[in-house]
Amino acid sequence: MLSDHVKAALDPYMAQIVGYRKSGLSLNHIIGCPLDCAYCVRHFWGNFEVKVPHLLCSTDEAIDRLLNHEAFQPHTTPIQLLNKATDGFVPAVKPHLFQILRALDERGYTNHVLVITRFHVTEQDMAELEQLKHVRVTLLFTYSGITDDRIEPIAKSETTIKSIRTAAAHKKRTGMVLYWRPIVPGWNDQPETMAAVLDLGRTVDAIVFTGLYHKQENAEYMRGLGIEVPYGDDFHRRKTMPFDLDAHVVAAWRASGIDTPLFRKTSCGVAHAHGTADYNGHWGIRELCDICPVKQQQLCADDYREPTAEDMDAVLSQLGYETDFVIEPGHVWTHGLGEQRRYAIQHTLRHQIWELDQPHYLGAHGRSLNGHTANPEQVSALADVREQFERAARYEDD
Ligand code: SF4
């Protein structure tokens, strides 16, 4: 347990126990990780040097905080466990992970629960997961195929490969995603490396691929280790997956001949693993769906409904939020809600809720603009929407 004075000195993001992220309401009352992946996001919040997992509060309190969070809705809100600053299957963390899973399951909640790991998952772990009756758990195994152990020290042990094989051999109701990330030019985009990752993906429900969080803090650390880091100093808040690399990944997947579907979005892979429609409403951004199986597309198409102004008002009042909004095909623009509240609305409506100040661009949804060009028509359409919001702010604000 971290002492109060150490907690007080933490970056506010590290100190936050429950927070809303795109893939779900995220519970992180344990921070610190021994796995030492060089590109770790903990570089951004000054926690990378903490190798021993520490509790921020007791697990009982963490469960209370999750279930009493303003945005938690039984059976609806997707949940992520211990995904920010540790690995749920590290021995010190695992008992807490299972305690939370049992607590959710005992209440009969059927929410999606996402658990990311690259560590040991044993037959016994799978037996425990398979005993759960209600929560829809998905294990997302981060596996990149990177072999440079300066970047991923765990790679040479083949731990993740063994875990994937064990989980696949013993899973029935547990969803399994091979989280193919980060894919980085020069690190793991060689044809034979990609073919090996895809081959491992034969036994999982879905493969989700994504790029690198290219930020100054982790780039400096890796360059200090002598690792070649691409993309220069073009740092972004979103992950980098240039158009060419996306095309290269999709081509490698097609060439592999495997039956496992490939997805660009985490929630799509999780939804597919449990036979549900995507809870982030990505069907509203059809460019993402070109690689998706027809049956899954049908599920998402059947589930898709553009919200009306009344729907938006009802959700805003249910959650106690306020924003102006503009409904456009496939998404709703909002302003000033912040990510956390925006995702709560998105998951309630299973529809894309966008923020005027952080627009997504066609062809680069959820990614940085590295390697993409913004469509001029979209930029000008966006200016129109922006103007509507500005007008509203000018004339309707008290
Ligand atoms: S149809 Fe589109 S939104 Fe639905 S799971 Fe497939 S890729 Fe995702």
Boltz pocket constraint, residues with backbone or C-beta under 6 A from the ligand:
constraints:
  - pocket:
      binder: B
      contacts: [[A, 263], [A, 265], [A, 268], [A, 269], [A, 271], [A, 272], [A, 276], [A, 277], [A, 278], [A, 281], [A, 282], [A, 283], [A, 284], [A, 285], [A, 288], [A, 289], [A, 290], [A, 292], [A, 293], [A, 296], [A, 297], [A, 298], [A, 300]]
      max_distance: 6.0
